[in-house]
Amino acid sequence: MINQEPKSINNEWLSKLRAMVPFGFLIFDGQGIIFLDEYTRSIFDPHEFDISYPFLFEQFKDTIEPLSKNIGLIGRDLKKYSLDVVGQLVRYENRAAVLLFIKDLKRELSVDTDLKRLSKLRDLMLDINQSILHIEDIQKTFYLILENAMRAIEKSNLGSIFILNGDIFDVVSYIGFGKDIEDLKLPLVESFLYRNSNGMMDRITNISRIENDDHFYPVTTFAGDRVYIKSELSAPIYVNGNLYAMINLDSLEEDAFDESDIASMEFVSTNIQIAISNQLLYQEKSRMAMFDSLTQLYNRHYFNEQFEQMIMKAKRTHEHFVVALFDVDDLKTVNDQYGHVMGDKVLQKVASDLLEKIRRSDVVARYGGDEFVGLFYNADCVLIQNKLFEIQEEVKQTPIKTNESVISCTFSFGTACYPYDGNSMAELLEVADQAMYLNKRDKERN
């Protein structure tokens, strides 16, 4: 591609665009809408629809050129709508965002024949399987699965996916519901799936009249309305032979789902199980390629990749970052006196303490042997040094205690700041290494 950078736009550019195009348009990022004019609101009011902006942003975050998509939405009336859009990644107010043109909005039509239903199911599942390996966040995968499952089952108005944690189902994705569903902790034995399969959890259950059940109560929709779910399709999701999750599709009608819906749900759930299994396997392989197996820190290869990305971003945005080099003190002595198993425990403890006390956005990797290395983006060098001094002292106060010995777990460190201390990895690591040597010498003197 000739242009690898997203188009930069501003309010003046948007004013000219408004006068030129007959479509409504809006700008959003992974958190929500950041630009919406009155004309667009008059033809498409986003607040009237359940929209997942993190998921929608995922669909366009790599599209420098305009990309057409058809999106399924749930309206405030809990009916399904089809939205034709064209979107692309842009830079607006100095941040990455998506410019989205609204081409057409219409109610989704019923699937009239078994042939059309089967064709639609295949298309939707193909979309899942093509997209799933490009989505790093499995929660966005769940949303994709749920969105397509609801489009496949005509009379569904709301949907949810729950993951099993021990004996409790926790919601991981939902459409149509209000945010209060996120607080729901559903005991396995209280789920419709469990109670309507006699605890077997081995088949899809069709609860046709929920008002006859003790669990008939109103739920809150995304728009704040209170509604009663009248019927539900619930399907188990198994991964590697173990119950992993369940997917529920709900309707505001009694007897909403028939045998063809159950057959469709079976097709959907089978493909979901394959897709999730593939993604979990892919993520595990990706993790193994990124992480050091002993310390669970990132490995050197991953650090090198992150450094290259960080320095390119810093050059483009004129920001700075800090590189830190860590050396676990006296590891050879520990190995000689207590054995390599204890030496590994010292490495693991220092690594764990570092991970616990740094920002989630920071990168710490095992660089080799007893050395770790860190990247702290857009960070003040003095503040990072002070933070690392604090961590250094805290780690020192918590040695490993055995029946026979108290084994010290300490480290020395040095820092370098881009661009003041160097413009390459070699230059920055050299400065950090010299600073680490001074830190180690000062500790020995004291």
N, C-alpha and C positions, 0 to 999 in steps of 0.2 A: 504494500500500500504506500502511496505517495505521502499521505498525511497521517501520521500516527498520533497526533495530538487532537483532543476534542476542540471544537469551535468555542471561542470565548465570546459571550454575548452580554449585553447590558440592557438597561431599561430603554435607552434610546433606540437600540436595535429592535427591541420588542414592540415599541410603538410603531415603527415602520412596518414590521411584520403584520401587526394587527390590521393595518390599512391595505395590505396586499393579499392576504389569504382569506378564503371564505370559511375556514374551519375554526373551531375553538381550539385553544391550546393552553397548556399549563406546564409548570416546571416543578419538579419534586426531587427529593433525594431519598435516602434510606429511612429517614424519620418522618417525612410527610411533605405536604405542599409548601412551596416557598414563593410561588407566583401564580395568581389566578385572577383574571380580569372579569368584569361583570358580564361581558358578552359570553364568555365561556360558561360562566355559572348559569346563564339563562338557557343554554342548550344542554348542559351536563353539569349538574351540581354534585361534586364528589362526595359531599357529606351525606347524600341520600343513598350511598352505596358502601358496602363493606369492602374496603380496599386495603390490601396488605402492601404498604409501600416498600418494606425491605424485600419482599418477594418480587414486586414489580420492578424495583431498581435492579435486581439481579438479572431480569430479562434483557436489560438494555445497557448494562454497565460496560460491556466490551464493544458496543456498536458505535464506531466513529461516524459511519455513514447511516442515513435513515433506514430503519427496518420496520416493515409492516408486521403487525401481529393482530390476532383475534383473542380477546380476553373475556373470560366468563366472570360475571359479577352477580352478587346477590343484592337486590334493592331493599329499601326500607320495608316494602311490602312482602319481603322474603320470597319474591319471585325471581327467576333467573333471567339475566340479560346478557346479550352478546355485544361487545364493544370492539369496533374496528379502529385501530390506532396506527399511527406512524411515530416512532420515537428514535432518539439518538442521544448519545452522551454529549454533554456540553460543559463548559465552565461558566458559572453564573455567580457573581459576588464572591469570586475567588474560591469556589468550591465545586467539586464534581456534582453534577445534577443531570436529570433527564428532561429534555424538551419533548413533550408529548402532544401530538396533534390528534384531536378527536374527529374521526371521519364519520362514524355511524353508530348509533345506539338503538338496539331493538330487543324486544322480548324474544327469548329463545323459543323456537317452535318445538312441538312435540315430535318425538321419533315415531313415525307412523307404522313402519313395518319392521319385522325381525331382521330383514336384510340391512335396512338403514341403521338399525340399532347396533348390529354386529360390526358394520363398517365404522360407525362412530366410535365404538369401543376400541376397535383395533387402532384407529387413528390416535385416540387419546392415550392409549398405553404405549404406542410408538413414541409419542411426544415425551412421555415420562422416561422411557428407556434411552432416548437420545439425549435428554437434558440432564439426567441424574448424575453422570460422571463429571459434568462441568459445574456442578453446584457443590461448593465446599461445605456449606452449612447444612447439616442434615435436617434442621427444622424447616429450611426453605424447601427441601425435598418433600417433607411431609405436607407442606402447604400445596405444592404442585400436585401431589397424589390426591389430596382431598378435593382440590378444585376440579380436577379431571373426573374423579369419581362422582362428584355431584352433577357434573354436566352429563355424565353417562346415565344416571338414574333420574328419570324425568321429574318425579314428584317430590324429590328431596328439597327441603327448604333450608335446613341447617346441617352442618356436619362437624365432626370432631374426630381426632385421633388421640388415643391415650396409650402411653407406654407403661408397661408393668414394671414397677420397682418393688421387689419383694412381694407383698400381698396387697399393694396399693396401686391403682391406676392414676397416673399424673397426665394431665392434658399437655400435649406438645404442639397441637395445631387445631385451629377451629375456624369456621366460617359461619357468619350470621349471628353468633353469640356475642354478648357483651364481655368485657374484660374480667368480670367477676368469675367467669368459668375458670380462669387461671388459678384461682385459690381452691378449686375443687380437688379434694383428695378422696377418690372413690375406692372404697374397699372392693377387692376382687369379688367377694361373695355377694356384694350388693348390686353388681352390674347386671343389666338385663341379659347380657350374653351368658353369664354364669348361671343365673337363675332359670333361664329358658332353655338351657342345654343340660340341665340336671348336673351342673358342675363339670361337665366333660369339656366344654370350650372347644369342641371339635367340629363345629358346623356354623353356618350362618343362621341367625335367628331372625324371624320376622314377627315383631310384636305389633299386632294389627290394631289393638285398642288399649292404649296405655291408661285410659281413664279407669279401667278395671283393676289397675295395679296400685299397690300402696305408695308407689313412687310417682304418682300423678300430681305434679305441682308446676306452677308457672316458671318460666325462665326469662331472663333479660336478653333482648337482642342488642346488636351493636348500636342501634339507634335509640336505645333506652326504653323501648316498648316491652310490655310483659305479654307473653304468649304461652299457650299450652301446646306441648308436643303431643300429638294424638297417636302416631305410629312411628316405628323405628326398624331399620335394618341394621344389624350389628354383626360384624365379621371378625374372627380372630386372625391375627397375623403371626405366623410362626417363622422363626429364623433358626436354622440349624437344629430343627426338631424341638425347639423350646418356644413356649408362648412368649412373644416379644411385645405385642401391642394389640389394640383392637381399633377398628374404624367403625364409626356410627354415622348413619345417614338418617335424618329425622324429617318428618312431615307434619304439617299442621292439619292434615286430613286423616280421618279414620280409614282403615283398610286401604292405605295408599299404595302399598306395594304388592305385586302379584308374582306368580311363578317366573315370569320373564325377567322381572327385576332381581329376583334371587339368583337366576342363572347369570345375569349381567354382573351381579355382585361377586359371584364365584369367579368369573373371569377376571374381574378387577382385582380381587384379593390375591389370586394366584400370581398375577403380574406384579402386584405390590410386593409380595414376599420375595420374588426373584429380584426385583429392582433394589429393595432394601438390602438383601443379602449381598448383592453385587457392590452396592455403595459401601457397606460396612467392610467388606473385603478390600475394596480399593483404598478406603481410608486407613485400614490397618497396614497395608503395604506402603502407603504414602508416609504413615507415621514411622514405620521402620526405616524408611529412606531418609527421614528428617532428624531422628532422635538417636542419641547415644543410649544403648540398651542398659548400661550400668547406672548412670546418673539421672536418666530421663531428661537431661538437658538436650538442646539441639546439638547436632553434630557439626563438624568443621565445614563440611560441604554446604550445609544449609546456611551457616553463618556467612560463608563467602558469597552466596547468592544474595542474602539479605543486605550485605554490605554494598554490593554493586547497585542494588536497587535504591538503597538509602542515599548513596553518594550522588546518583543521577538525580534523584528528587531534590536533594539539598542544593545542587548546582542550579536546578531549574527554578526553585522557589527562594533561593538565597537564604536558606535556613542553615542551622548548624546541628551537629550531633556530637555525642561523646562516645569514645571507645575506651573500654576498661579491660585491663589484663589482670587475671587473678592467678595466684600460685598457692596451692595448699601446702602449708608449712610442714616440714619434717616428715613427709610421707614415706621416704625411704627408711627413716628410722623406725617408723611404725611397722612397715613391712618386715624389717629385719627382726624387731623385738617381738611382735605379736602375730605376724603372718599376713599374707596378702588378703585373706578374708576380712581381717580387721581394717587393713588399709583401704579396701573397697568400701567398708562401712563409713570410714572417715570421709572419703570422697562423696558418698551419697548424702551424708549429713550436711556437709558444707553446701553442696548443690541444692539440697532441699531448703536450707535456710535462706539462700540467695533468692530462690524462686518465690518463697513465701513473702519476701519483703520488698520486692521490686514491683514496678508497674506491669500490668498485663501487656502493655504495648512494647515493653522492653524485650530485648533478645539476649539470652545468655546461653552460650554453647560450650561444650567441652572441646578445647582446642587440641588437646593431646596430653596423655599422661596425667600429670597433676596440675595442668593449666586449663583455666577457663577463660572465656573472653565474652565481653558484653557490648551491646549497642544500645544507646539511649538517645532516641530521636528528639530533636527540638528541646534539648535539656541544657540547663545552665551547668557549666563544668564545676563551678565551686559548690553548687547545691548537690550535685551528684557525688562529689568527693566527700562532703559532709555526711551524706546519707550512707555511703560505703564505710566511712569511719564508724558510724553508729552500728551498722550491721556487723562489722569486724569485731567490735567490742561485745555485742550480744552473742555472737557465735562463740567467742572465747569463754563466755560465762556458762556455756552449756556443753561441757565435755561429755564424752561417752564413758559411762560407768559400767564396769564389769565386777564380778565377785572379787577379782584380784587386783584390778588396776583402775586408774582414772586416766583416760587417754584424751589428750588435748586435741581439739579441732579448731584450728586457726588458719587464716589465710593472709597473704600480703596482696596488695593491689597497686596499680598505677593507672592513671587516666591520661587521655589526650583528646583535644577538642578540634573538630573540623570546623572551619578551614585554618584556624590559627596555628595549629601544631603540625599541619601537613595536609597534602591533597591526594594522598593515596593510602591504601591499606598498609603498605610496607612502612611508610613514613610515620603513620599514626601509631602502629604497633611498636615501632622502635622507641618513640617518645614514651608510650605507656610502659614499655619494658624498663626503661631507665627510671621512671618514676616508681615502678614497683620495687626495683632494687633499693632505692632510697628508703621506701617505706619498710622494707624488710630489715635494712640496716638500722633504722631508727628504733624499731621494735627490739632488736637484739641489744642495743645500747641501754634501753630502758628495762 
